[in-house]
Amino acid sequence: MKRLHLTIKKINMKPYSLFLAGIMLLLASCSEEINNTTTGSTIEPGTYIVGINLNMEVPLTKKINYGDNGNFSFDNEYSYDTIYLHCGEESIEIPVYDNANCPDGCKGFTYKICTDEQKTTLTPIDKNGNVSEQSLEIKDNQLIYFSSSSEDVWQATPNTESVPHDSSAKLYKRTEKNNAELFRSTDNFTIEDLQRGGQLNLKRICCGVTFFCTFTDRTDNELTAPEFEKVMGDVPGNYKIKIYIGGSGFTDEYNISNQEGTENNFDVYYASGNSFVEGEYGNTNAVPLRGGISEDENSRSGYGYATIEKNELITPVIEDKTVKAYIYITHGDLTIYTEVAGLSVTEGNFYRIGADIDIRELAAAFAEYEAASADTRATSAPRLFTPKSLVTHIEY
């Protein structure tokens, strides 16, 4: 990785006396001389108090405005108050706080690192100067990096449900633990890098996804409740919608250390109704169609579904694979579905994916299913319909 050119300077103990008073006993076992890192070259073994500032990669996505549903975007802030240093299969938690090593409000952290002939150990220091009781031995022949996760591998949470028409797909839950932003240092580290300190560059190794589906009048670009009932024969609330989004572009397991997702022989999916509130899992039931769903602020509107704020999907991705969505509509004991395919997503982006379909094609699909023979309907299997009016949208 790119080296920071730093020199060693003995600390003037007077300005730091209060800060160091509580940690001198810990320092004595490795070195009596406490060093500070500034600009220069090679660093010798010893004991160092190191400060690091966090620097987030600029988000690739713009803010996505969903009107009443909220705004969705990644910002340029690190979202957590801790970060983890990984070395091999072990990690240690380090407190992150504002104004850590600069006066302008930047986030960062501080630690003590002690190197002698036998080993190197790193010990976190909090914003009050308290030295942690926990330390991590750093080995230069191990992979060393920083991450927002204490674990090397991110894993999705299996769902007991399944995707109705696709037995080869697997459905997963969104939980507070794994439906969260995931960060990693852009580079790996060495012991000398840890001694030098400076700036830690972080990136998101996940993407965000929201989804909408609008059934509208493609001739007028809007649809009222009376017009919906006239075309469909029932009120919008008696039609239920459920979205499954996934594909080979999503993974059930992501290795943070080598930044690779597991490629499976099955597709990974999440359901639109799955959410969490105050730490509890939500259900994955279909929800009634609701009005005011629009393709964008200045375009057609109608009835359908749109992700609400705090119910977005955040997940690692496999960037050379595709993502698709299945839209299920249920009325009574009949369910039809259509597919939105050929999508691609990349880490660091927040996506608004969706489709709009003319309401008349939806009515025709249900009428055709209704007229089908009793033998055909006895299976209660969802029936595929392929609307010619379907328009796919992807925004980021």
C-alpha positions in Angstrom: 0.0 0.0 0.0 1.0 3.6 -0.3 3.4 4.6 2.5 3.0 7.7 4.6 6.4 9.3 5.1 6.8 10.0 8.8 9.5 10.5 11.4 9.7 9.7 15.1 9.7 12.5 17.6 9.9 12.2 21.4 6.8 13.6 23.0 7.1 16.8 25.1 5.6 15.2 28.2 4.2 18.4 29.8 1.2 18.9 27.4 0.5 15.2 27.4 1.0 14.5 31.1 -2.7 14.2 32.0 -3.3 12.0 29.0 -0.4 9.7 29.6 -0.5 9.5 33.4 -3.0 6.6 33.3 -1.1 4.5 30.8 2.6 4.8 31.9 2.6 1.5 33.7 1.3 -0.2 30.6 4.0 1.4 28.5 6.9 0.4 30.7 6.8 -3.3 29.8 7.7 -2.5 26.2 9.7 0.7 26.2 10.3 3.6 28.6 10.5 6.0 25.8 7.2 7.1 24.3 7.4 8.2 20.6 5.1 10.3 18.5 4.8 9.9 14.7 5.1 12.9 12.4 6.6 13.4 8.9 9.6 11.4 7.9 10.9 7.9 7.1 11.8 4.6 8.8 10.3 3.9 12.2 12.3 1.9 14.8 10.8 -0.6 17.4 9.3 1.1 20.4 6.1 2.3 22.0 3.9 4.8 20.1 0.7 6.7 20.7 -0.9 6.7 17.2 -3.7 8.8 15.9 -5.7 8.0 12.8 -8.3 10.1 11.0 -11.0 8.4 8.9 -11.5 9.4 5.3 -14.5 8.1 3.5 -14.5 7.5 -0.2 -17.0 9.9 -1.9 -20.3 8.1 -2.3 -21.0 7.2 -5.9 -24.7 7.7 -5.7 -26.8 10.8 -5.5 -29.7 11.3 -3.1 -32.8 9.4 -4.2 -36.0 11.3 -3.3 -39.1 9.1 -2.8 -41.3 12.0 -1.8 -43.4 11.0 1.2 -41.5 7.7 1.5 -38.3 9.5 2.4 -34.8 10.0 1.0 -32.3 7.3 0.3 -28.6 7.7 -0.1 -25.1 7.0 1.2 -23.4 9.9 2.8 -19.7 10.6 3.3 -19.7 9.7 7.0 -18.6 6.6 8.8 -21.8 5.3 10.5 -20.5 3.6 13.6 -18.8 4.6 16.9 -16.4 1.6 16.7 -14.1 0.1 14.1 -12.3 -3.3 14.1 -8.7 -4.0 13.3 -8.3 -7.5 11.9 -5.1 -9.5 12.0 -5.4 -13.0 10.6 -8.5 -14.6 12.3 -8.5 -12.2 15.2 -9.9 -8.7 15.6 -10.1 -5.9 18.2 -12.7 -3.2 18.7 -11.4 0.4 18.7 -13.6 3.4 19.7 -14.2 6.0 17.0 -15.0 9.6 18.1 -15.2 13.1 16.7 -12.3 15.5 16.9 -10.0 12.5 17.5 -6.9 13.9 16.0 -8.0 17.2 14.4 -10.0 20.3 15.5 -12.4 20.4 12.6 -14.7 17.6 13.6 -13.3 14.7 11.7 -13.7 11.2 13.1 -10.9 9.1 14.1 -9.3 6.9 16.8 -6.2 6.5 18.9 -4.2 3.5 20.1 -0.9 2.5 21.7 1.3 0.2 19.7 4.3 -1.5 21.2 7.0 -3.3 19.2 10.0 -5.1 20.6 12.1 -8.1 19.6 9.5 -10.6 20.5 6.2 -9.2 19.3 4.0 -6.2 18.5 0.8 -5.5 20.4 -1.9 -2.8 19.8 -4.1 -1.5 22.6 -7.1 0.9 21.9 -7.4 4.2 23.7 -10.8 5.9 24.0 -11.7 9.7 23.7 -11.0 10.2 27.4 -7.5 8.7 27.2 -8.5 5.5 28.9 -6.4 2.5 27.7 -8.4 -0.6 27.0 -7.7 -3.8 29.0 -7.8 -5.7 25.7 -4.9 -5.9 23.3 -4.2 -7.6 20.0 -0.9 -9.2 18.9 -0.1 -8.0 15.4 1.8 -10.4 13.1 3.2 -9.0 9.9 2.8 -12.3 8.1 -1.0 -12.1 8.6 -3.6 -10.1 6.6 -4.1 -6.8 8.4 -7.1 -4.5 7.6 -9.8 -2.3 9.2 -13.5 -3.0 9.0 -16.9 -2.0 10.5 -17.5 -5.7 11.3 -15.9 -7.8 14.0 -16.1 -10.8 11.8 -14.1 -11.6 8.6 -17.2 -13.0 6.9 -20.6 -11.4 6.5 -23.5 -13.9 6.4 -27.1 -13.5 5.4 -29.9 -14.8 7.6 -32.0 -17.6 6.1 -35.7 -17.3 5.9 -38.1 -20.2 6.4 -40.2 -19.1 3.5 -39.3 -19.5 -0.2 -39.8 -17.8 -3.5 -43.1 -19.3 -4.7 -42.4 -20.3 -8.3 -38.6 -20.8 -8.1 -37.5 -23.8 -6.0 -33.9 -23.2 -6.8 -33.9 -19.8 -5.2 -33.4 -19.2 -1.5 -35.0 -16.4 0.6 -33.2 -14.5 3.3 -34.3 -12.1 6.1 -33.1 -8.6 6.6 -32.0 -8.1 10.2 -30.5 -5.2 12.1 -27.2 -7.0 12.1 -26.7 -7.8 8.4 -29.0 -5.2 6.7 -26.5 -2.5 7.6 -23.7 -0.5 5.9 -20.5 -2.5 5.7 -17.1 -0.7 5.5 -13.6 -1.8 4.8 -10.2 -0.1 4.5 -9.3 0.4 0.9 -5.9 -1.1 1.6 -4.3 -3.7 3.8 -1.8 -2.7 6.4 1.6 -3.7 7.8 3.0 -3.2 11.3 5.0 -0.1 10.1 1.7 1.3 8.7 0.1 1.0 12.1 3.1 2.7 13.7 3.0 5.6 11.4 -0.7 6.4 11.7 -2.1 9.2 9.6 -5.2 8.7 7.4 -7.4 5.6 7.0 -9.2 5.4 3.7 -12.5 3.6 4.0 -15.0 2.4 1.4 -18.4 0.8 1.4 -18.5 -2.9 0.4 -22.2 -3.0 0.0 -25.0 -1.4 -2.1 -28.4 -0.1 -1.1 -31.6 -1.1 -3.0 -35.1 0.3 -2.9 -38.0 -0.8 -5.2 -41.2 0.5 -6.6 -44.0 -0.8 -8.9 -46.7 1.4 -10.3 -49.9 0.3 -12.1 -51.1 3.3 -14.0 -53.0 4.5 -17.0 -50.3 4.9 -19.6 -52.5 7.2 -21.7 -53.1 9.8 -18.9 -50.0 9.0 -16.8 -52.1 8.9 -13.7 -54.8 6.7 -12.1 -57.5 7.6 -9.5 -59.2 5.2 -7.2 -62.5 5.3 -9.1 -60.7 4.6 -12.3 -58.8 1.7 -10.8 -62.0 0.1 -9.5 -63.7 0.6 -12.9 -60.9 -1.2 -14.7 -60.1 -3.9 -12.1 -63.6 -4.5 -10.7 -62.5 -4.0 -7.1 -60.9 -1.4 -4.9 -57.1 -1.1 -4.8 -56.9 -2.2 -1.2 -58.2 -5.7 -2.1 -55.3 -6.3 -4.4 -52.1 -7.3 -2.6 -48.5 -6.9 -3.8 -45.3 -8.5 -2.8 -41.8 -8.0 -4.3 -39.0 -10.5 -4.4 -35.6 -9.0 -5.4 -32.4 -10.9 -5.8 -30.5 -13.0 -8.3 -26.9 -14.2 -8.8 -25.8 -10.6 -8.0 -26.6 -11.1 -4.3 -24.7 -13.4 -2.1 -25.5 -15.3 1.2 -21.8 -15.0 2.3 -19.2 -12.3 1.7 -15.6 -12.5 2.7 -14.6 -9.1 4.0 -10.9 -9.9 4.1 -10.5 -10.7 0.4 -13.6 -8.8 -0.7 -15.3 -11.6 -2.5 -18.8 -12.9 -2.3 -19.6 -16.6 -2.5 -21.0 -17.6 -5.9 -23.7 -20.2 -5.4 -25.7 -22.6 -7.6 -28.9 -20.8 -6.4 -30.1 -17.3 -6.4 -30.4 -15.2 -3.2 -33.6 -13.2 -2.7 -35.2 -10.8 -0.2 -39.0 -10.0 0.1 -40.4 -6.5 0.1 -42.5 -6.9 3.2 -39.6 -8.0 5.4 -38.6 -5.2 7.7 -37.4 -4.6 11.2 -38.8 -2.2 13.8 -37.0 -1.7 17.2 -34.9 -4.8 16.7 -37.8 -7.2 15.9 -38.2 -9.0 12.6 -41.2 -7.9 10.5 -43.3 -10.3 8.5 -43.1 -10.9 4.7 -46.8 -10.7 4.0 -48.1 -9.1 0.9 -49.4 -5.6 1.4 -52.4 -3.8 -0.2 -51.8 -1.6 -3.2 -51.6 2.0 -2.2 -51.9 5.2 -4.2 -49.5 8.0 -4.9 -46.8 5.7 -6.2 -44.9 7.5 -9.0 -42.1 6.7 -11.4 -40.6 10.0 -10.4 -41.6 13.4 -9.2 -42.7 14.6 -12.6 -44.0 11.5 -14.3 -46.9 9.0 -14.2 -48.4 7.9 -10.9 -50.9 5.2 -9.9 -51.3 2.4 -7.4 -48.6 -0.1 -6.3 -45.7 -0.4 -3.9 -42.7 1.6 -2.9 -40.0 1.0 -0.3 -40.4 3.2 2.7 -37.5 4.7 4.6 -35.7 2.3 7.0 -37.0 -0.7 4.9 -34.3 -0.5 2.2 -32.1 -3.4 1.4 -28.4 -3.1 2.1 -26.2 -6.0 1.1 -22.9 -7.0 -0.4 -23.0 -7.8 -4.1 -21.2 -9.8 -6.7 -20.6 -7.1 -9.3 -20.3 -9.2 -12.5 -23.6 -10.9 -11.9 -27.2 -9.8 -12.4 -30.2 -8.8 -10.2 -33.8 -9.2 -11.0 -37.2 -8.8 -9.3 -40.4 -10.7 -9.2 -43.7 -8.7 -8.7 -46.5 -10.8 -7.3 -50.1 -9.5 -7.3 -52.9 -11.4 -5.5 -56.6 -10.9 -5.7 -58.7 -13.4 -3.8 -57.2 -16.9 -4.5 -55.5 -15.8 -7.7 -51.9 -14.7 -7.9 -50.0 -13.6 -11.0 -46.5 -12.4 -11.2 -44.1 -10.7 -13.7 -40.3 -10.5 -13.9 -38.0 -7.5 -14.1 -34.7 -8.8 -15.2 -31.3 -7.8 -16.6 -30.3 -5.4 -13.8 -26.8 -4.9 -12.4 -25.6 -3.3 -9.2 -22.2 -2.3 -7.8 -20.9 -1.6 -4.3 -21.0 2.0 -3.1 -24.2 2.8 -5.0 -27.8 3.3 -3.7 -30.3 2.2 -6.2 -34.0 2.9 -6.9 -35.2 0.0 -9.1 -38.7 -0.3 -10.4 -41.3 -0.8 -13.0 -44.6 0.7 -14.3 -47.3 -1.3 -16.0 -50.5 -0.3 -17.7 -53.5 -1.1 -15.5 -55.4 -2.6 -18.4 -52.8 -5.4 -18.9 -53.1 -6.2 -15.2 -56.9 -6.5 -15.6 -56.5 -8.7 -18.7 -54.1 -11.0 -16.9 -56.5 -11.6 -14.0 -59.4 -12.0 -16.4 -57.5 -14.6 -18.3 -56.6 -16.5 -15.1 -60.2 -16.2 -13.9 -61.4 -17.8 -17.1 -58.9 -20.7 -16.9 -60.2 -24.2 -16.3 -60.8 -25.4 -12.8 -58.0 -28.0 -13.3 -55.6 -25.2 -14.1 -56.6 -23.2 -11.0 -56.6 -26.1 -8.6 -52.9 -25.9 -8.1 -53.1 -22.3 -6.8 -49.7 -21.8 -8.4 -48.7 -18.2 -9.3 -49.2 -17.6 -13.0 -46.7 -15.6 -15.1 -47.8 -12.7 -17.1 -45.6 -10.7 -19.4 -47.0 -7.2 -19.9 -46.0 -5.4 -23.1 -46.3 -2.1 -21.4 -43.7 -2.8 -18.7 -41.1 -0.2 -18.4 -38.1 -0.8 -16.1 -36.4 2.0 -14.2 -33.0 2.0 -12.4 -31.7 5.1 -10.8 -28.6 5.8 -8.7 
